[in-house]
């Protein structure tokens, strides 16, 4: 096999792999689109809502260690979201402190 034949074969293989990947991605999108949705969506609190619920400032909330009150980063800006259940556990653990 010559170098040109090898390059042509490699290019054809790459095209087939790209086509297969696109078909797979399309199948996954269709599965996600047709998947049953829950009747409810879990509600996550942003920094302001969480700080208000705890009675502290947003800056104080941001200074809390992740181990004290875990959060998720969402969106391209990395905004914090807190689970109401985690907030309740934090309150219960620090009640009377």
Secondary structure, DSSP 8 states (H G I E B T S, - for coil): --HHHHHHHHHHHHHHHHHHHHHHHHHHHHHHHHS---SS---EE-HHHHHHHHTS-HHHHHHS-TTTS--EEETTTTEEEEEHHHHHHHHHHHTT-
